[in-house]
Amino acid sequence: MSLMNMITKVAIGFAVAKGMQKVQQSGGIGKVMESLKGAAGAATAGTGGLGGMLGGLTGGAASGNAGGLSGGLGGIGGLLGGLATARGGQGSSLESLLSQDNPSQEPSEEDTAGLMIRAMVMAARCDGEIDATEKETLMATIGEDATEADMAFVRDAMSEPVDAAALARDTPQGLETQVYSMSVMSIEPDNNAEAKYLHELATALGVSQATANEIHDSFGVQRLYS
């Protein structure tokens, strides 16, 4: 499997599919993100990787990620920071927040990528199944150059029960804020089902209300707690 490459495609797919309303309202990055659907296959280490993609996505705002996602947690933080900036939020604030995590033993890159993909897919499905348009957008983004094993992993994630507590149990210590941030990134938390899911996830992960609000602020989306 090459899930560390797949995670970039899935993240961009959801940013396009789920973030399109905000893109249309704010203007600016819509055409860039749309063009990335066809270029997502270029997200491989050694060819500009994540750094090159996020440079285009954010207008050069991403920094320090030229080696792609091979930087483990640092690469995931850079991806999230770049996507937060692209959606009109404060990517640097999010990266700073995520950099405070210090797991005693960093899990393997593939395990981390698989967990983040599950977090994105589960969040996107928390208000019902991913609709046909969203699924088409996602599959178009991730399908090019993906292995059958990678595609099977995503399909399995799409059929997994939506269970915040189960996802939290599978989250190693030190990855809680990354998992929560990936979940927020994948949706526009603007209805009761999404708010309920994110509250359940934050509680199960042990993410404080203040930290959850800070993550939401970083993505420029509605806060969960008053």
Short mmCIF file of the C-alpha atoms (twelve columns), coordinates in Angstrom:
data_MODEL
# 
_entry.id   MODEL 
# 
loop_
_atom_site.group_PDB 
_atom_site.id 
_atom_site.type_symbol 
_atom_site.label_atom_id 
_atom_site.label_alt_id 
_atom_site.label_comp_id 
_atom_site.label_asym_id 
_atom_site.label_seq_id 
_atom_site.Cartn_x 
_atom_site.Cartn_y 
_atom_site.Cartn_z 
_atom_site.pdbx_PDB_model_num 
ATOM 1   C CA . MET A 1   0.000   0.000  0.000   1 
ATOM 2   C CA . SER A 2   0.997   3.627  -0.385  1 
ATOM 3   C CA . LEU A 3   -1.502  5.263  1.939   1 
ATOM 4   C CA . MET A 4   0.835   8.157  2.708   1 
ATOM 5   C CA . ASN A 5   0.352   9.249  -0.911  1 
ATOM 6   C CA . MET A 6   -3.350  8.392  -0.860  1 
ATOM 7   C CA . ILE A 7   -4.018  10.591 2.170   1 
ATOM 8   C CA . THR A 8   -3.178  13.700 0.151   1 
ATOM 9   C CA . LYS A 9   -5.615  12.735 -2.581  1 
ATOM 10  C CA . VAL A 10  -8.392  11.921 -0.120  1 
ATOM 11  C CA . ALA A 11  -7.844  15.184 1.776   1 
ATOM 12  C CA . ILE A 12  -8.001  17.247 -1.407  1 
ATOM 13  C CA . GLY A 13  -11.011 15.259 -2.622  1 
ATOM 14  C CA . PHE A 14  -12.943 16.048 0.543   1 
ATOM 15  C CA . ALA A 15  -11.743 19.647 0.577   1 
ATOM 16  C CA . VAL A 16  -13.261 20.007 -2.877  1 
ATOM 17  C CA . ALA A 17  -16.373 17.886 -2.339  1 
ATOM 18  C CA . LYS A 18  -17.264 19.106 1.141   1 
ATOM 19  C CA . GLY A 19  -15.757 22.562 1.092   1 
ATOM 20  C CA . MET A 20  -17.193 23.700 -2.218  1 
ATOM 21  C CA . GLN A 21  -19.889 25.861 -0.646  1 
ATOM 22  C CA . LYS A 22  -17.328 27.940 1.213   1 
ATOM 23  C CA . VAL A 23  -15.107 28.064 -1.859  1 
ATOM 24  C CA . GLN A 24  -17.970 29.442 -3.908  1 
ATOM 25  C CA . GLN A 25  -18.838 31.999 -1.245  1 
ATOM 26  C CA . SER A 26  -15.308 33.245 -0.754  1 
ATOM 27  C CA . GLY A 27  -13.941 32.805 -4.269  1 
ATOM 28  C CA . GLY A 28  -10.206 32.647 -4.803  1 
ATOM 29  C CA . ILE A 29  -9.170  29.005 -4.608  1 
ATOM 30  C CA . GLY A 30  -12.082 27.223 -6.274  1 
ATOM 31  C CA . LYS A 31  -10.446 26.901 -9.679  1 
ATOM 32  C CA . VAL A 32  -7.130  25.907 -8.137  1 
ATOM 33  C CA . MET A 33  -8.722  23.131 -6.101  1 
ATOM 34  C CA . GLU A 34  -10.742 21.965 -9.095  1 
ATOM 35  C CA . SER A 35  -7.591  21.710 -11.186 1 
ATOM 36  C CA . LEU A 36  -5.919  19.683 -8.468  1 
ATOM 37  C CA . LYS A 37  -8.482  16.908 -8.926  1 
ATOM 38  C CA . GLY A 38  -6.756  16.001 -12.140 1 
ATOM 39  C CA . ALA A 39  -3.263  16.506 -10.765 1 
ATOM 40  C CA . ALA A 40  -3.552  14.652 -7.482  1 
ATOM 41  C CA . GLY A 41  -1.571  11.736 -8.858  1 
ATOM 42  C CA . ALA A 42  1.512   13.936 -8.743  1 
ATOM 43  C CA . ALA A 43  1.544   13.783 -4.954  1 
ATOM 44  C CA . THR A 44  4.531   11.469 -4.605  1 
ATOM 45  C CA . ALA A 45  7.728   11.994 -2.648  1 
ATOM 46  C CA . GLY A 46  10.711  13.034 -4.703  1 
ATOM 47  C CA . THR A 47  8.706   14.982 -7.315  1 
ATOM 48  C CA . GLY A 48  7.753   17.995 -5.283  1 
ATOM 49  C CA . GLY A 49  5.230   15.871 -3.409  1 
ATOM 50  C CA . LEU A 50  2.969   17.498 -0.894  1 
ATOM 51  C CA . GLY A 51  4.958   20.692 -0.778  1 
ATOM 52  C CA . GLY A 52  4.444   21.332 -4.480  1 
ATOM 53  C CA . MET A 53  0.743   20.540 -4.346  1 
ATOM 54  C CA . LEU A 54  0.108   22.681 -1.301  1 
ATOM 55  C CA . GLY A 55  2.165   25.462 -2.799  1 
ATOM 56  C CA . GLY A 56  -0.343  25.588 -5.658  1 
ATOM 57  C CA . LEU A 57  -3.298  24.996 -3.372  1 
ATOM 58  C CA . THR A 58  -2.486  27.841 -1.006  1 
ATOM 59  C CA . GLY A 59  -0.642  30.202 -3.289  1 
ATOM 60  C CA . GLY A 60  2.709   29.296 -1.762  1 
ATOM 61  C CA . ALA A 61  1.555   29.413 1.841   1 
ATOM 62  C CA . ALA A 62  2.753   25.925 2.704   1 
ATOM 63  C CA . SER A 63  6.360   25.706 3.804   1 
ATOM 64  C CA . GLY A 64  8.814   23.113 4.983   1 
ATOM 65  C CA . ASN A 65  7.119   20.166 3.256   1 
ATOM 66  C CA . ALA A 66  9.103   19.735 0.093   1 
ATOM 67  C CA . GLY A 67  9.730   16.100 0.909   1 
ATOM 68  C CA . GLY A 68  6.051   15.239 0.758   1 
ATOM 69  C CA . LEU A 69  4.336   13.349 3.560   1 
ATOM 70  C CA . SER A 70  7.390   11.300 4.453   1 
ATOM 71  C CA . GLY A 71  7.865   13.542 7.471   1 
ATOM 72  C CA . GLY A 72  5.322   11.585 9.513   1 
ATOM 73  C CA . LEU A 73  3.378   13.758 11.923  1 
ATOM 74  C CA . GLY A 74  5.128   16.873 10.633  1 
ATOM 75  C CA . GLY A 75  3.910   16.096 7.117   1 
ATOM 76  C CA . ILE A 76  0.341   15.573 8.353   1 
ATOM 77  C CA . GLY A 77  0.511   18.880 10.204  1 
ATOM 78  C CA . GLY A 78  1.739   20.593 7.051   1 
ATOM 79  C CA . LEU A 79  -1.070  19.052 5.003   1 
ATOM 80  C CA . LEU A 80  -3.698  20.181 7.495   1 
ATOM 81  C CA . GLY A 81  -2.150  23.630 7.778   1 
ATOM 82  C CA . GLY A 82  -2.144  24.037 4.011   1 
ATOM 83  C CA . LEU A 83  -5.748  22.928 3.669   1 
ATOM 84  C CA . ALA A 84  -6.824  25.195 6.531   1 
ATOM 85  C CA . THR A 85  -5.218  28.147 4.761   1 
ATOM 86  C CA . ALA A 86  -6.822  27.150 1.460   1 
ATOM 87  C CA . ARG A 87  -10.261 27.145 3.072   1 
ATOM 88  C CA . GLY A 88  -9.798  30.653 4.410   1 
ATOM 89  C CA . GLY A 89  -8.575  29.708 7.880   1 
ATOM 90  C CA . GLN A 90  -5.275  30.111 9.694   1 
ATOM 91  C CA . GLY A 91  -3.009  27.268 8.699   1 
ATOM 92  C CA . SER A 92  -0.019  28.489 10.682  1 
ATOM 93  C CA . SER A 93  -2.074  28.504 13.885  1 
ATOM 94  C CA . LEU A 94  -3.197  24.944 13.256  1 
ATOM 95  C CA . GLU A 95  0.314   23.722 12.501  1 
ATOM 96  C CA . SER A 96  1.531   25.346 15.718  1 
ATOM 97  C CA . LEU A 97  -1.226  23.619 17.684  1 
ATOM 98  C CA . LEU A 98  -0.532  20.216 16.140  1 
ATOM 99  C CA . SER A 99  3.209   20.518 16.697  1 
ATOM 100 C CA . GLN A 100 2.586   20.428 20.438  1 
ATOM 101 C CA . ASP A 101 1.625   16.748 20.205  1 
ATOM 102 C CA . ASN A 102 4.495   14.513 21.212  1 
ATOM 103 C CA . PRO A 103 3.587   10.812 21.134  1 
ATOM 104 C CA . SER A 104 5.908   8.616  23.149  1 
ATOM 105 C CA . GLN A 105 6.206   6.285  20.163  1 
ATOM 106 C CA . GLU A 106 5.285   7.591  16.739  1 
ATOM 107 C CA . PRO A 107 3.250   4.992  14.825  1 
ATOM 108 C CA . SER A 108 4.251   3.896  11.340  1 
ATOM 109 C CA . GLU A 109 3.477   6.264  8.496   1 
ATOM 110 C CA . GLU A 110 1.125   3.777  6.843   1 
ATOM 111 C CA . ASP A 111 -0.791  3.190  10.072  1 
ATOM 112 C CA . THR A 112 -1.054  6.942  10.619  1 
ATOM 113 C CA . ALA A 113 -2.221  7.560  7.058   1 
ATOM 114 C CA . GLY A 114 -4.809  4.798  7.294   1 
ATOM 115 C CA . LEU A 115 -6.161  6.268  10.520  1 
ATOM 116 C CA . MET A 116 -6.414  9.756  8.996   1 
ATOM 117 C CA . ILE A 117 -8.222  8.427  5.930   1 
ATOM 118 C CA . ARG A 118 -10.709 6.618  8.180   1 
ATOM 119 C CA . ALA A 119 -11.201 9.829  10.174  1 
ATOM 120 C CA . MET A 120 -11.964 11.839 7.033   1 
ATOM 121 C CA . VAL A 121 -14.355 9.276  5.557   1 
ATOM 122 C CA . MET A 122 -16.189 8.705  8.843   1 
ATOM 123 C CA . ALA A 123 -16.678 12.432 9.403   1 
ATOM 124 C CA . ALA A 124 -17.950 12.910 5.861   1 
ATOM 125 C CA . ARG A 125 -20.531 10.180 6.435   1 
ATOM 126 C CA . CYS A 126 -21.688 11.286 9.890   1 
ATOM 127 C CA . ASP A 127 -24.786 13.050 8.545   1 
ATOM 128 C CA . GLY A 128 -25.678 10.185 6.227   1 
ATOM 129 C CA . GLU A 129 -23.970 8.452  3.358   1 
ATOM 130 C CA . ILE A 130 -21.627 10.394 1.090   1 
ATOM 131 C CA . ASP A 131 -23.889 11.564 -1.711  1 
ATOM 132 C CA . ALA A 132 -23.341 10.633 -5.343  1 
ATOM 133 C CA . THR A 133 -21.726 13.934 -6.324  1 
ATOM 134 C CA . GLU A 134 -19.338 13.881 -3.374  1 
ATOM 135 C CA . LYS A 135 -18.408 10.260 -4.040  1 
ATOM 136 C CA . GLU A 136 -17.801 10.968 -7.731  1 
ATOM 137 C CA . THR A 137 -15.592 13.937 -6.864  1 
ATOM 138 C CA . LEU A 138 -13.663 11.944 -4.301  1 
ATOM 139 C CA . MET A 139 -13.117 8.932  -6.534  1 
ATOM 140 C CA . ALA A 140 -12.061 11.108 -9.460  1 
ATOM 141 C CA . THR A 141 -9.455  12.728 -7.235  1 
ATOM 142 C CA . ILE A 142 -8.005  9.572  -5.727  1 
ATOM 143 C CA . GLY A 143 -8.453  7.148  -8.598  1 
ATOM 144 C CA . GLU A 144 -5.598  8.163  -10.862 1 
ATOM 145 C CA . ASP A 145 -2.460  6.077  -10.268 1 
ATOM 146 C CA . ALA A 146 -3.955  4.552  -7.109  1 
ATOM 147 C CA . THR A 147 -3.326  0.863  -6.482  1 
ATOM 148 C CA . GLU A 148 -6.212  -1.549 -6.106  1 
ATOM 149 C CA . ALA A 149 -5.185  -2.063 -2.477  1 
ATOM 150 C CA . ASP A 150 -5.430  1.685  -1.843  1 
ATOM 151 C CA . MET A 151 -8.842  1.898  -3.476  1 
ATOM 152 C CA . ALA A 152 -10.015 -1.135 -1.496  1 
ATOM 153 C CA . PHE A 153 -8.928  0.562  1.730   1 
ATOM 154 C CA . VAL A 154 -11.005 3.649  0.895   1 
ATOM 155 C CA . ARG A 155 -14.004 1.531  -0.106  1 
ATOM 156 C CA . ASP A 156 -13.746 -0.363 3.177   1 
ATOM 157 C CA . ALA A 157 -13.600 2.933  5.058   1 
ATOM 158 C CA . MET A 158 -16.761 4.047  3.286   1 
ATOM 159 C CA . SER A 159 -18.612 0.958  4.529   1 
ATOM 160 C CA . GLU A 160 -17.279 1.109  8.098   1 
ATOM 161 C CA . PRO A 161 -19.895 1.989  10.743  1 
ATOM 162 C CA . VAL A 162 -19.786 5.634  11.811  1 
ATOM 163 C CA . ASP A 163 -18.578 5.255  15.390  1 
ATOM 164 C CA . ALA A 164 -16.667 8.098  17.049  1 
ATOM 165 C CA . ALA A 165 -15.825 5.997  20.102  1 
ATOM 166 C CA . ALA A 166 -14.361 3.192  17.968  1 
ATOM 167 C CA . LEU A 167 -12.232 5.642  15.990  1 
ATOM 168 C CA . ALA A 168 -10.988 7.163  19.249  1 
ATOM 169 C CA . ARG A 169 -10.071 3.721  20.596  1 
ATOM 170 C CA . ASP A 170 -7.964  3.110  17.490  1 
ATOM 171 C CA . THR A 171 -6.158  6.454  17.873  1 
ATOM 172 C CA . PRO A 172 -2.689  6.175  19.447  1 
ATOM 173 C CA . GLN A 173 -1.827  8.612  22.207  1 
ATOM 174 C CA . GLY A 174 -0.455  11.792 20.676  1 
ATOM 175 C CA . LEU A 175 -2.561  11.694 17.503  1 
ATOM 176 C CA . GLU A 176 -5.804  12.964 19.030  1 
ATOM 177 C CA . THR A 177 -5.668  16.511 17.674  1 
ATOM 178 C CA . GLN A 178 -4.595  15.293 14.221  1 
ATOM 179 C CA . VAL A 179 -7.549  12.903 14.038  1 
ATOM 180 C CA . TYR A 180 -9.976  15.585 15.216  1 
ATOM 181 C CA . SER A 181 -8.524  18.144 12.793  1 
ATOM 182 C CA . MET A 182 -8.788  15.733 9.873   1 
ATOM 183 C CA . SER A 183 -12.408 15.141 10.805  1 
ATOM 184 C CA . VAL A 184 -13.217 18.863 10.898  1 
ATOM 185 C CA . MET A 185 -11.412 19.398 7.593   1 
ATOM 186 C CA . SER A 186 -13.618 16.842 5.851   1 
ATOM 187 C CA . ILE A 187 -16.961 18.546 6.509   1 
ATOM 188 C CA . GLU A 188 -18.714 21.857 6.951   1 
ATOM 189 C CA . PRO A 189 -19.953 21.391 10.553  1 
ATOM 190 C CA . ASP A 190 -23.208 23.249 10.054  1 
ATOM 191 C CA . ASN A 191 -25.923 20.795 11.072  1 
ATOM 192 C CA . ASN A 192 -26.918 18.904 14.205  1 
ATOM 193 C CA . ALA A 193 -25.683 15.511 13.030  1 
ATOM 194 C CA . GLU A 194 -22.203 16.845 12.272  1 
ATOM 195 C CA . ALA A 195 -22.033 18.836 15.515  1 
ATOM 196 C CA . LYS A 196 -23.154 15.785 17.503  1 
ATOM 197 C CA . TYR A 197 -20.552 13.580 15.851  1 
ATOM 198 C CA . LEU A 198 -17.726 16.051 16.405  1 
ATOM 199 C CA . HIS A 199 -18.732 16.491 20.043  1 
ATOM 200 C CA . GLU A 200 -18.741 12.724 20.540  1 
ATOM 201 C CA . LEU A 201 -15.358 12.433 18.819  1 
ATOM 202 C CA . ALA A 202 -13.763 15.274 20.791  1 
ATOM 203 C CA . THR A 203 -15.049 13.772 24.038  1 
ATOM 204 C CA . ALA A 204 -13.855 10.264 23.180  1 
ATOM 205 C CA . LEU A 205 -10.442 11.547 22.093  1 
ATOM 206 C CA . GLY A 206 -10.045 13.745 25.156  1 
ATOM 207 C CA . VAL A 207 -9.799  16.905 23.060  1 
ATOM 208 C CA . SER A 208 -10.799 19.823 25.266  1 
ATOM 209 C CA . GLN A 209 -13.547 22.247 24.267  1 
ATOM 210 C CA . ALA A 210 -11.005 25.067 24.038  1 
ATOM 211 C CA . THR A 211 -8.753  23.023 21.735  1 
ATOM 212 C CA . ALA A 212 -11.720 21.947 19.611  1 
ATOM 213 C CA . ASN A 213 -12.755 25.584 19.191  1 
ATOM 214 C CA . GLU A 214 -9.193  26.525 18.265  1 
ATOM 215 C CA . ILE A 215 -9.144  23.843 15.585  1 
ATOM 216 C CA . HIS A 216 -12.470 25.068 14.206  1 
ATOM 217 C CA . ASP A 217 -11.163 28.647 14.190  1 
ATOM 218 C CA . SER A 218 -8.086  27.492 12.257  1 
ATOM 219 C CA . PHE A 219 -10.312 26.071 9.519   1 
ATOM 220 C CA . GLY A 220 -12.572 29.123 9.525   1 
ATOM 221 C CA . VAL A 221 -15.652 27.069 10.440  1 
ATOM 222 C CA . GLN A 222 -18.312 27.465 13.093  1 
ATOM 223 C CA . ARG A 223 -17.211 26.732 16.651  1 
ATOM 224 C CA . LEU A 224 -18.672 23.720 18.404  1 
ATOM 225 C CA . TYR A 225 -18.736 25.223 21.905  1 
ATOM 226 C CA . SER A 226 -19.834 28.617 23.165  1 
# 
